[in-house]
Structure formats: structure tokens, C-alpha cells
């Protein structure tokens, strides 16, 4: 999902959740949850070249979300040793911290 699509979903109030995923082994990424054809979908935000957008800190992630009109997200910290044994998307949402900015 590119930033323009993210902004369109936010303007249409179609977002289920926005997650700032932070790993001990890498930079923070932003995951967007929304419904597509009545099915929940999770996608990472990517740039115009198809590369996943990374953030050095929460402030950068806030900035990207605020430009799209999003003011709530969940901070999700993934424990590095758990990443190796997870599927493409781990079920980590029960351990997330809600943020409002």
C-alpha cells in the first residue's frame, strides 16, 4: 500500500487500525489494517518504488500518519527471537500499546 492509498482510506474512514511495528533488530514500519471485500487485510506502507517505508523513531511515524489525517495508532514491539518462528504477520495485537497524537 502506498502513502496515497493510505490517505484515501483514512479520508474514507475505512481504517480498522494503524500499527507502528518496532523490532529490536530493525527499523519501525507502519502496518495498516482495513477491510477489502468484507475481509480484513493487513499491509505495510510502501514508497513509490515498492520499498517498505521505515521510520527511525515514533516521531517520524507520527508525521507520516498526521499527513494522512490519522491521529491514532498502536505501538507494537516484537521480541526478536519470536520473529524467526512467526508467519508473515504475527498475531501480536493483543500486546499493543494504543497511542493518540
C-alpha positions, 0 to 999 in steps of 0.5 A: 500500500502506498502513502496515497492509498493510505490517505484515501482510506483514512479520508474514507474512514475505512481504517480498522487500525494503524500499527507502528511495528518496532523490532529490536533488530530493525527499523519501525514500519507502519502496518495498516489494517482495513477491510477489502471485500468484507475481509480484513487485510493487513499491509505495510506502507510502501514508497513509490518504488515498492520499498517498505517505508521505515521510520527511525523513531515514533516521531517520524511515524507520527508525521507520516500518519498526521499527513494522512489525517490519522491521529491514532495508532498502536505501538507494537514491539516484537521480541526478536527471537519470536520473529524467526518462528512467526508467519508473515504477520504475527498475531501480536495485537493483543500486546499493543500499546494504543497511542493518540497524537 
